[in-house]
Amino acid sequence: MRKTLCCLFVFFLAGCALMAPERGEIASLVPASPWALPPLVDDLDRVSLKLAIDRSMEYYNRLPETREFRFGDRVCTAGELKGSLRDFLEIVETSGSDKQMSERIRKTFDLYRSTGRDGGKVLFTGYYEPILAGSLERTEEYRYPIYRTPGDHIVIDLGGFKGKYKGERVIARVEEGQVVPYYTRGDIDIKGCLEGRGLELLWLSDPVDIFFLQIQGSGVVSLPGGGLVQVSYEQSNGHPYSSVGRLLVEQGKMSMGEVSLTGIKRYLREHPDEMLDILSHNESYVFFRIVENGPVGSLNVMVTPGRSIATDAELFPKGALAFIRVKKPVIDENGAIVSWEPFSRFVLNQDTGGAIKGPGRVDLFCGRGMNAEIMAGHLKEEGELYFLMKKR
């Protein structure tokens, strides 16, 4: 998805669209003893795990067998990763008990722990797929647009100019013969620089909904006639993500304890005169496309509720199998969080996001619906992240 994606609460990223940030060498994964861990227990059904694995296999099948991925100091190929997933799936499908499955995995796989931050801890947040009312045409009610990628949007691969910039890119446009940063959120939403260009994909009734749709990176729009349209991230304007939650805390308008998805939405809707200026603090902007099946992650495969994670794409192997340990909310039938409980599960690394940077960040895809929104809006817990690869 972007996601965009998705740290609503914690981080402020600095920079500009035409200056790629320097990234030092980060030891993102280190070998871990599988026998030093508690049982490798999974709290979800095995059907969803198989589905998520199949989607990573779909990604690897599109790549050359020799494409390389790094697990700490170990390099593996796409072919090896496919074989590793096949062997893991065989263990899952033929193990009679969770204990037996855990023991077989420990014997068969190497585990690599994320170095995280502050002693290996990883901050987990969540993202979800919103369902929003909207229209294919502008009406009095639906008058705020979701845009497709503009024709003057340019992605420049800096590696084509100097080898030391390999893998880095900037997003820009050309103005009077000069390459300049692409329009910011303020340029688009306040100055209206994209209006009248036929770029409107859909129309919604609330700019706050559009802002958080961009943060999530994917969503479903319910049309007046009863149809549904799935939209997914296509491109961004290249500007860094900045947290409006942090801004509201710094300005004394909210306390850190009040900052959540629900709390931020409430403040913005209760202060419409401040809304656009606050939202424009986050200069990052997302353009969408309509898809038949979704939501789609950064690997161009569908993400699976509870099974797909977003991490820093520069640090962790794309599509790979991982294991997480963290806490989740227990939600009652009225949508209230009654407690938090620890859980562990196997997940697949199938997405990334503009705010998901460094070895100490993971965004968990929570799915669609009320409970998914509640979990994604409140999940901000420290936990552990491990990647698995079959032993040689």
C-alpha beads as a LAMMPS data file, in Angstrom:
LAMMPS data file: protein, C-alpha beads

392 atoms
391 bonds

1 atom types
1 bond types

-500.0 500.0 xlo xhi
-500.0 500.0 ylo yhi
-500.0 500.0 zlo zhi

Masses

1 110.0

Atoms # bond

1 1 1 0.000 0.000 0.000
2 1 1 1.914 2.820 0.923
3 1 1 1.230 2.673 3.043
4 1 1 1.956 5.394 2.972
5 1 1 2.054 4.674 4.939
6 1 1 1.414 4.779 8.421
7 1 1 3.001 6.090 11.528
8 1 1 0.361 8.548 12.633
9 1 1 1.757 9.358 15.985
10 1 1 5.441 9.281 16.573
11 1 1 7.908 10.303 13.911
12 1 1 8.721 13.481 11.992
13 1 1 10.832 12.940 8.877
14 1 1 12.777 15.910 7.539
15 1 1 13.980 16.585 3.984
16 1 1 12.734 17.614 0.557
17 1 1 11.681 15.844 -2.605
18 1 1 14.851 16.660 -4.514
19 1 1 17.357 15.779 -1.825
20 1 1 17.527 12.053 -1.138
21 1 1 18.437 11.358 2.510
22 1 1 21.738 9.699 3.204
23 1 1 21.353 6.245 4.725
24 1 1 24.254 4.859 6.691
25 1 1 24.971 1.178 6.907
26 1 1 22.478 -0.218 9.401
27 1 1 22.834 -3.710 10.853
28 1 1 19.151 -4.499 10.584
29 1 1 19.236 -8.261 11.280
30 1 1 21.503 -10.399 13.460
31 1 1 21.472 -14.193 13.964
32 1 1 19.314 -15.407 16.844
33 1 1 19.274 -18.791 18.516
34 1 1 15.905 -20.425 17.817
35 1 1 16.232 -22.375 21.076
36 1 1 16.525 -19.161 23.090
37 1 1 12.992 -18.189 22.080
38 1 1 9.712 -19.244 23.651
39 1 1 7.519 -21.570 21.534
40 1 1 6.922 -20.307 18.001
41 1 1 3.168 -20.180 18.550
42 1 1 0.750 -18.592 16.075
43 1 1 -2.517 -17.023 17.277
44 1 1 -4.283 -17.060 13.882
45 1 1 -5.634 -19.799 11.626
46 1 1 -3.354 -21.647 9.233
47 1 1 -5.593 -20.878 6.232
48 1 1 -4.702 -17.165 6.379
49 1 1 -1.014 -18.047 6.784
50 1 1 -1.076 -20.196 3.649
51 1 1 -2.819 -17.393 1.744
52 1 1 -0.180 -14.861 2.753
53 1 1 2.628 -17.276 1.811
54 1 1 1.041 -17.880 -1.603
55 1 1 1.051 -14.132 -2.214
56 1 1 4.763 -13.853 -1.434
57 1 1 5.351 -16.787 -3.782
58 1 1 3.463 -14.843 -6.453
59 1 1 5.939 -11.991 -5.968
60 1 1 9.021 -14.233 -6.105
61 1 1 7.716 -15.980 -9.228
62 1 1 7.945 -12.674 -11.077
63 1 1 11.631 -12.292 -10.242
64 1 1 14.755 -13.923 -11.695
65 1 1 15.713 -16.963 -9.613
66 1 1 19.093 -15.333 -8.932
67 1 1 17.723 -12.041 -7.509
68 1 1 19.488 -11.530 -4.181
69 1 1 18.064 -10.628 -0.767
70 1 1 20.005 -9.969 2.418
71 1 1 19.349 -11.542 5.825
72 1 1 21.888 -9.740 7.987
73 1 1 25.265 -11.040 6.816
74 1 1 23.672 -13.802 4.719
75 1 1 22.640 -13.395 1.073
76 1 1 19.837 -15.539 -0.370
77 1 1 18.301 -15.743 -3.819
78 1 1 14.664 -15.561 -4.864
79 1 1 14.891 -19.260 -5.708
80 1 1 16.091 -20.080 -2.187
81 1 1 13.339 -17.959 -0.667
82 1 1 10.687 -19.823 -2.632
83 1 1 12.122 -23.128 -1.479
84 1 1 12.219 -21.887 2.100
85 1 1 8.546 -20.893 1.989
86 1 1 7.561 -24.235 0.437
87 1 1 9.341 -26.139 3.217
88 1 1 7.798 -23.943 5.898
89 1 1 4.336 -24.492 4.447
90 1 1 4.908 -28.258 4.430
91 1 1 5.723 -28.099 8.148
92 1 1 2.595 -26.037 8.845
93 1 1 0.334 -28.411 6.921
94 1 1 1.722 -31.676 8.324
95 1 1 2.339 -30.798 11.978
96 1 1 -0.241 -32.200 14.350
97 1 1 0.230 -29.740 17.216
98 1 1 1.613 -26.265 17.789
99 1 1 4.444 -27.748 19.885
100 1 1 5.454 -30.137 17.122
101 1 1 5.296 -27.367 14.520
102 1 1 7.438 -25.077 16.690
103 1 1 10.108 -27.741 17.214
104 1 1 10.278 -28.603 13.502
105 1 1 10.643 -24.954 12.565
106 1 1 13.487 -24.473 15.040
107 1 1 15.351 -27.464 13.565
108 1 1 14.812 -26.401 9.953
109 1 1 15.160 -22.622 9.967
110 1 1 17.671 -19.947 10.907
111 1 1 16.179 -16.983 12.750
112 1 1 17.418 -13.410 12.424
113 1 1 16.356 -10.813 14.954
114 1 1 15.797 -7.176 14.060
115 1 1 18.302 -4.976 15.861
116 1 1 15.440 -2.539 16.443
117 1 1 16.188 0.281 18.812
118 1 1 16.922 0.459 22.529
119 1 1 18.123 -3.113 22.859
120 1 1 16.250 -4.740 20.005
121 1 1 12.749 -3.449 20.703
122 1 1 10.590 -2.712 17.679
123 1 1 7.692 -0.241 17.663
124 1 1 4.557 -1.790 16.149
125 1 1 1.753 0.326 14.740
126 1 1 -1.159 -0.715 12.533
127 1 1 -2.916 0.242 9.341
128 1 1 -6.282 -0.784 7.948
129 1 1 -8.543 -0.495 4.913
130 1 1 -11.248 2.155 5.417
131 1 1 -14.703 1.990 3.830
132 1 1 -15.839 5.475 2.803
133 1 1 -18.866 6.922 1.055
134 1 1 -18.115 8.712 -2.219
135 1 1 -19.112 9.409 -5.806
136 1 1 -17.707 9.097 -9.317
137 1 1 -18.940 12.632 -9.993
138 1 1 -18.746 15.856 -8.027
139 1 1 -21.943 16.716 -6.145
140 1 1 -22.888 19.148 -3.425
141 1 1 -22.183 16.443 -0.839
142 1 1 -19.141 14.847 -2.468
143 1 1 -16.873 17.746 -3.463
144 1 1 -13.362 16.776 -2.313
145 1 1 -11.329 14.813 -4.897
146 1 1 -9.070 11.787 -4.799
147 1 1 -6.512 12.337 -7.576
148 1 1 -4.834 9.947 -10.006
149 1 1 -1.129 10.484 -10.763
150 1 1 -0.677 13.722 -12.803
151 1 1 1.030 13.656 -16.185
152 1 1 3.739 16.094 -15.077
153 1 1 4.763 13.809 -12.186
154 1 1 8.340 12.617 -12.861
155 1 1 10.278 9.881 -11.042
156 1 1 14.039 10.385 -11.436
157 1 1 16.457 7.502 -10.761
158 1 1 19.571 9.199 -9.354
159 1 1 21.629 6.061 -9.948
160 1 1 21.564 6.886 -13.649
161 1 1 23.618 10.011 -12.928
162 1 1 26.116 8.750 -10.333
163 1 1 26.770 5.240 -9.116
164 1 1 26.872 6.299 -5.464
165 1 1 23.157 7.189 -5.709
166 1 1 22.140 3.718 -6.921
167 1 1 18.696 2.829 -5.594
168 1 1 17.813 6.412 -4.713
169 1 1 15.171 8.424 -6.512
170 1 1 13.433 11.783 -6.372
171 1 1 10.010 12.903 -7.526
172 1 1 9.760 16.164 -9.402
173 1 1 8.169 18.222 -12.169
174 1 1 9.541 20.640 -14.757
175 1 1 8.800 24.353 -14.445
176 1 1 10.238 26.870 -16.928
177 1 1 12.931 24.396 -17.918
178 1 1 13.964 23.671 -14.331
179 1 1 13.466 20.459 -12.385
180 1 1 11.693 21.351 -9.130
181 1 1 10.067 19.409 -6.254
182 1 1 6.540 18.208 -6.921
183 1 1 3.621 20.099 -5.399
184 1 1 3.133 19.805 -1.630
185 1 1 -0.151 18.973 0.123
186 1 1 -0.690 22.679 0.718
187 1 1 -0.162 23.431 -2.985
188 1 1 -2.736 20.793 -3.898
189 1 1 -5.392 21.180 -1.198
190 1 1 -5.171 24.903 -0.404
191 1 1 -3.870 26.503 -3.608
192 1 1 -5.740 24.031 -5.850
193 1 1 -2.855 23.568 -8.292
194 1 1 -4.324 20.324 -9.715
195 1 1 -7.867 21.602 -10.219
196 1 1 -9.333 21.624 -13.710
197 1 1 -6.909 19.055 -15.137
198 1 1 -9.274 16.093 -15.237
199 1 1 -7.294 14.165 -12.627
200 1 1 -10.182 13.465 -10.258
201 1 1 -10.644 9.740 -9.692
202 1 1 -13.444 9.907 -7.123
203 1 1 -15.074 12.460 -4.845
204 1 1 -15.551 12.234 -1.057
205 1 1 -17.408 14.401 1.438
206 1 1 -14.636 14.995 3.976
207 1 1 -10.980 16.069 3.487
208 1 1 -10.127 14.384 6.799
209 1 1 -11.240 11.043 5.343
210 1 1 -9.076 11.662 2.276
211 1 1 -6.064 12.505 4.440
212 1 1 -6.335 9.260 6.404
213 1 1 -7.103 7.269 3.252
214 1 1 -3.726 8.494 2.000
215 1 1 -2.102 7.465 5.270
216 1 1 -3.584 3.951 4.977
217 1 1 -2.754 3.731 1.263
218 1 1 -5.845 1.782 0.232
219 1 1 -9.581 1.780 0.756
220 1 1 -13.057 0.979 -0.505
221 1 1 -15.424 3.711 -1.699
222 1 1 -19.145 2.983 -1.452
223 1 1 -21.087 4.691 -4.262
224 1 1 -24.598 6.191 -3.952
225 1 1 -26.064 3.486 -6.197
226 1 1 -24.680 0.725 -4.009
227 1 1 -21.532 -0.199 -5.945
228 1 1 -18.053 -0.449 -4.455
229 1 1 -14.796 0.891 -5.887
230 1 1 -11.416 -0.290 -4.573
231 1 1 -8.641 2.301 -4.661
232 1 1 -4.959 1.684 -4.020
233 1 1 -1.763 3.701 -3.738
234 1 1 -0.166 4.485 -7.087
235 1 1 2.390 7.231 -6.448
236 1 1 3.346 9.953 -3.979
237 1 1 4.546 13.521 -4.426
238 1 1 7.956 12.599 -2.978
239 1 1 7.794 14.868 0.060
240 1 1 8.551 13.320 3.461
241 1 1 5.843 12.258 5.872
242 1 1 5.315 14.494 8.912
243 1 1 3.088 13.559 11.842
244 1 1 0.122 15.856 12.463
245 1 1 -0.326 14.128 15.815
246 1 1 3.119 15.294 16.909
247 1 1 2.297 18.793 15.621
248 1 1 -0.877 18.956 17.720
249 1 1 1.079 17.884 20.800
250 1 1 3.853 20.422 20.151
251 1 1 1.262 23.186 19.759
252 1 1 -0.403 22.226 23.039
253 1 1 -3.686 21.300 21.348
254 1 1 -3.570 17.641 22.403
255 1 1 -1.673 15.625 24.978
256 1 1 0.373 12.609 23.894
257 1 1 -2.173 10.385 25.612
258 1 1 -4.977 11.850 23.477
259 1 1 -3.181 11.217 20.184
260 1 1 -4.888 8.375 18.354
261 1 1 -6.639 7.978 15.036
262 1 1 -9.992 8.751 16.677
263 1 1 -8.605 11.642 18.711
264 1 1 -6.943 13.360 15.752
265 1 1 -10.075 13.003 13.596
266 1 1 -12.212 14.446 16.374
267 1 1 -9.961 17.484 16.845
268 1 1 -9.823 18.253 13.125
269 1 1 -13.599 18.036 12.708
270 1 1 -14.195 20.169 15.783
271 1 1 -11.817 22.856 14.442
272 1 1 -12.651 23.185 10.716
273 1 1 -10.973 26.598 10.508
274 1 1 -7.626 24.991 11.435
275 1 1 -8.089 21.739 9.527
276 1 1 -6.376 22.423 6.189
277 1 1 -3.409 24.192 7.765
278 1 1 -2.868 21.301 10.177
279 1 1 -3.176 18.676 7.449
280 1 1 -0.776 20.641 5.222
281 1 1 1.927 20.212 7.858
282 1 1 2.289 16.747 6.335
283 1 1 3.527 17.739 2.876
284 1 1 3.414 14.143 1.641
285 1 1 0.533 13.457 -0.752
286 1 1 -0.683 10.186 -2.304
287 1 1 -2.188 9.584 -5.747
288 1 1 -4.470 6.578 -6.281
289 1 1 -5.550 4.069 -8.894
290 1 1 -8.634 1.890 -9.134
291 1 1 -7.950 -1.842 -8.714
292 1 1 -10.201 -4.866 -9.143
293 1 1 -8.792 -6.776 -6.179
294 1 1 -7.142 -5.313 -3.131
295 1 1 -5.795 -3.979 -0.983
296 1 1 -2.463 -4.183 -2.795
297 1 1 0.875 -3.741 -1.029
298 1 1 4.194 -2.460 -2.315
299 1 1 5.036 -5.859 -3.868
300 1 1 1.966 -5.520 -6.109
301 1 1 0.295 -8.473 -4.391
302 1 1 -2.721 -8.366 -2.112
303 1 1 -1.985 -7.964 1.591
304 1 1 -3.597 -10.333 4.092
305 1 1 -5.317 -9.106 7.281
306 1 1 -3.190 -9.861 10.323
307 1 1 -0.524 -11.555 8.182
308 1 1 1.098 -8.745 6.165
309 1 1 3.541 -6.258 7.612
310 1 1 5.131 -3.094 6.278
311 1 1 8.816 -2.474 7.039
312 1 1 11.683 -0.382 5.717
313 1 1 12.202 -1.753 2.188
314 1 1 15.884 -0.794 2.257
315 1 1 16.632 -2.922 5.308
316 1 1 14.502 -6.068 5.304
317 1 1 14.026 -8.784 2.625
318 1 1 10.860 -8.197 0.604
319 1 1 8.239 -10.922 0.733
320 1 1 10.103 -12.878 3.396
321 1 1 8.648 -14.881 6.283
322 1 1 8.827 -13.242 9.709
323 1 1 7.695 -13.893 13.281
324 1 1 6.410 -11.175 15.613
325 1 1 5.778 -10.924 19.361
326 1 1 3.822 -7.931 20.636
327 1 1 0.547 -6.960 22.392
328 1 1 -2.883 -6.497 20.807
329 1 1 -6.109 -4.918 22.072
330 1 1 -9.075 -7.005 23.177
331 1 1 -12.185 -5.278 21.778
332 1 1 -15.727 -5.894 23.041
333 1 1 -18.932 -5.882 20.959
334 1 1 -19.358 -2.137 21.545
335 1 1 -15.953 -1.323 20.067
336 1 1 -14.319 -0.591 23.422
337 1 1 -10.809 -1.806 24.260
338 1 1 -11.155 -3.791 27.491
339 1 1 -7.567 -5.044 27.802
340 1 1 -4.296 -5.760 26.010
341 1 1 -2.840 -9.236 25.640
342 1 1 0.460 -10.578 24.280
343 1 1 0.429 -12.599 21.067
344 1 1 2.820 -14.053 18.518
345 1 1 2.355 -15.048 14.890
346 1 1 4.025 -15.655 11.549
347 1 1 3.719 -12.799 9.058
348 1 1 4.979 -11.916 5.572
349 1 1 6.927 -8.755 4.736
350 1 1 4.732 -7.477 1.884
351 1 1 4.464 -3.720 2.243
352 1 1 6.349 -0.546 3.102
353 1 1 5.531 3.040 3.998
354 1 1 6.889 6.560 3.952
355 1 1 6.928 6.738 7.759
356 1 1 8.213 3.199 8.312
357 1 1 11.948 3.791 8.546
358 1 1 14.748 1.999 10.325
359 1 1 15.025 -1.446 11.925
360 1 1 12.806 -0.435 14.838
361 1 1 9.500 0.018 12.978
362 1 1 6.773 -2.360 11.806
363 1 1 3.263 -1.598 10.563
364 1 1 0.787 -4.487 10.814
365 1 1 -2.103 -4.662 8.332
366 1 1 -5.201 -5.073 10.514
367 1 1 -7.809 -5.613 7.780
368 1 1 -11.145 -3.938 7.093
369 1 1 -14.024 -2.899 9.349
370 1 1 -14.592 -1.370 12.778
371 1 1 -12.330 -3.668 14.793
372 1 1 -9.524 -3.240 12.267
373 1 1 -9.816 0.547 12.525
374 1 1 -9.825 0.429 16.330
375 1 1 -6.782 -1.841 16.434
376 1 1 -4.880 0.188 13.835
377 1 1 -5.811 3.449 15.529
378 1 1 -4.525 2.386 18.949
379 1 1 -1.701 -0.069 18.267
380 1 1 1.541 1.552 19.422
381 1 1 3.404 -1.202 21.247
382 1 1 6.991 -2.352 21.535
383 1 1 7.690 -5.919 20.525
384 1 1 10.098 -8.220 18.707
385 1 1 10.623 -8.970 15.009
386 1 1 12.382 -12.039 13.594
387 1 1 12.939 -13.212 10.005
388 1 1 13.180 -16.897 9.082
389 1 1 15.254 -18.586 6.393
390 1 1 15.839 -22.297 5.821
391 1 1 19.199 -23.580 7.066
392 1 1 21.831 -24.447 4.487

Bonds

1 1 1 2
2 1 2 3
3 1 3 4
4 1 4 5
5 1 5 6
6 1 6 7
7 1 7 8
8 1 8 9
9 1 9 10
10 1 10 11
11 1 11 12
12 1 12 13
13 1 13 14
14 1 14 15
15 1 15 16
16 1 16 17
17 1 17 18
18 1 18 19
19 1 19 20
20 1 20 21
21 1 21 22
22 1 22 23
23 1 23 24
24 1 24 25
25 1 25 26
26 1 26 27
27 1 27 28
28 1 28 29
29 1 29 30
30 1 30 31
31 1 31 32
32 1 32 33
33 1 33 34
34 1 34 35
35 1 35 36
36 1 36 37
37 1 37 38
38 1 38 39
39 1 39 40
40 1 40 41
41 1 41 42
42 1 42 43
43 1 43 44
44 1 44 45
45 1 45 46
46 1 46 47
47 1 47 48
48 1 48 49
49 1 49 50
50 1 50 51
51 1 51 52
52 1 52 53
53 1 53 54
54 1 54 55
55 1 55 56
56 1 56 57
57 1 57 58
58 1 58 59
59 1 59 60
60 1 60 61
61 1 61 62
62 1 62 63
63 1 63 64
64 1 64 65
65 1 65 66
66 1 66 67
67 1 67 68
68 1 68 69
69 1 69 70
70 1 70 71
71 1 71 72
72 1 72 73
73 1 73 74
74 1 74 75
75 1 75 76
76 1 76 77
77 1 77 78
78 1 78 79
79 1 79 80
80 1 80 81
81 1 81 82
82 1 82 83
83 1 83 84
84 1 84 85
85 1 85 86
86 1 86 87
87 1 87 88
88 1 88 89
89 1 89 90
90 1 90 91
91 1 91 92
92 1 92 93
93 1 93 94
94 1 94 95
95 1 95 96
96 1 96 97
97 1 97 98
98 1 98 99
99 1 99 100
100 1 100 101
101 1 101 102
102 1 102 103
103 1 103 104
104 1 104 105
105 1 105 106
106 1 106 107
107 1 107 108
108 1 108 109
109 1 109 110
110 1 110 111
111 1 111 112
112 1 112 113
113 1 113 114
114 1 114 115
115 1 115 116
116 1 116 117
117 1 117 118
118 1 118 119
119 1 119 120
120 1 120 121
121 1 121 122
122 1 122 123
123 1 123 124
124 1 124 125
125 1 125 126
126 1 126 127
127 1 127 128
128 1 128 129
129 1 129 130
130 1 130 131
131 1 131 132
132 1 132 133
133 1 133 134
134 1 134 135
135 1 135 136
136 1 136 137
137 1 137 138
138 1 138 139
139 1 139 140
140 1 140 141
141 1 141 142
142 1 142 143
143 1 143 144
144 1 144 145
145 1 145 146
146 1 146 147
147 1 147 148
148 1 148 149
149 1 149 150
150 1 150 151
151 1 151 152
152 1 152 153
153 1 153 154
154 1 154 155
155 1 155 156
156 1 156 157
157 1 157 158
158 1 158 159
159 1 159 160
160 1 160 161
161 1 161 162
162 1 162 163
163 1 163 164
164 1 164 165
165 1 165 166
166 1 166 167
167 1 167 168
168 1 168 169
169 1 169 170
170 1 170 171
171 1 171 172
172 1 172 173
173 1 173 174
174 1 174 175
175 1 175 176
176 1 176 177
177 1 177 178
178 1 178 179
179 1 179 180
180 1 180 181
181 1 181 182
182 1 182 183
183 1 183 184
184 1 184 185
185 1 185 186
186 1 186 187
187 1 187 188
188 1 188 189
189 1 189 190
190 1 190 191
191 1 191 192
192 1 192 193
193 1 193 194
194 1 194 195
195 1 195 196
196 1 196 197
197 1 197 198
198 1 198 199
199 1 199 200
200 1 200 201
201 1 201 202
202 1 202 203
203 1 203 204
204 1 204 205
205 1 205 206
206 1 206 207
207 1 207 208
208 1 208 209
209 1 209 210
210 1 210 211
211 1 211 212
212 1 212 213
213 1 213 214
214 1 214 215
215 1 215 216
216 1 216 217
217 1 217 218
218 1 218 219
219 1 219 220
220 1 220 221
221 1 221 222
222 1 222 223
223 1 223 224
224 1 224 225
225 1 225 226
226 1 226 227
227 1 227 228
228 1 228 229
229 1 229 230
230 1 230 231
231 1 231 232
232 1 232 233
233 1 233 234
234 1 234 235
235 1 235 236
236 1 236 237
237 1 237 238
238 1 238 239
239 1 239 240
240 1 240 241
241 1 241 242
242 1 242 243
243 1 243 244
244 1 244 245
245 1 245 246
246 1 246 247
247 1 247 248
248 1 248 249
249 1 249 250
250 1 250 251
251 1 251 252
252 1 252 253
253 1 253 254
254 1 254 255
255 1 255 256
256 1 256 257
257 1 257 258
258 1 258 259
259 1 259 260
260 1 260 261
261 1 261 262
262 1 262 263
263 1 263 264
264 1 264 265
265 1 265 266
266 1 266 267
267 1 267 268
268 1 268 269
269 1 269 270
270 1 270 271
271 1 271 272
272 1 272 273
273 1 273 274
274 1 274 275
275 1 275 276
276 1 276 277
277 1 277 278
278 1 278 279
279 1 279 280
280 1 280 281
281 1 281 282
282 1 282 283
283 1 283 284
284 1 284 285
285 1 285 286
286 1 286 287
287 1 287 288
288 1 288 289
289 1 289 290
290 1 290 291
291 1 291 292
292 1 292 293
293 1 293 294
294 1 294 295
295 1 295 296
296 1 296 297
297 1 297 298
298 1 298 299
299 1 299 300
300 1 300 301
301 1 301 302
302 1 302 303
303 1 303 304
304 1 304 305
305 1 305 306
306 1 306 307
307 1 307 308
308 1 308 309
309 1 309 310
310 1 310 311
311 1 311 312
312 1 312 313
313 1 313 314
314 1 314 315
315 1 315 316
316 1 316 317
317 1 317 318
318 1 318 319
319 1 319 320
320 1 320 321
321 1 321 322
322 1 322 323
323 1 323 324
324 1 324 325
325 1 325 326
326 1 326 327
327 1 327 328
328 1 328 329
329 1 329 330
330 1 330 331
331 1 331 332
332 1 332 333
333 1 333 334
334 1 334 335
335 1 335 336
336 1 336 337
337 1 337 338
338 1 338 339
339 1 339 340
340 1 340 341
341 1 341 342
342 1 342 343
343 1 343 344
344 1 344 345
345 1 345 346
346 1 346 347
347 1 347 348
348 1 348 349
349 1 349 350
350 1 350 351
351 1 351 352
352 1 352 353
353 1 353 354
354 1 354 355
355 1 355 356
356 1 356 357
357 1 357 358
358 1 358 359
359 1 359 360
360 1 360 361
361 1 361 362
362 1 362 363
363 1 363 364
364 1 364 365
365 1 365 366
366 1 366 367
367 1 367 368
368 1 368 369
369 1 369 370
370 1 370 371
371 1 371 372
372 1 372 373
373 1 373 374
374 1 374 375
375 1 375 376
376 1 376 377
377 1 377 378
378 1 378 379
379 1 379 380
380 1 380 381
381 1 381 382
382 1 382 383
383 1 383 384
384 1 384 385
385 1 385 386
386 1 386 387
387 1 387 388
388 1 388 389
389 1 389 390
390 1 390 391
391 1 391 392
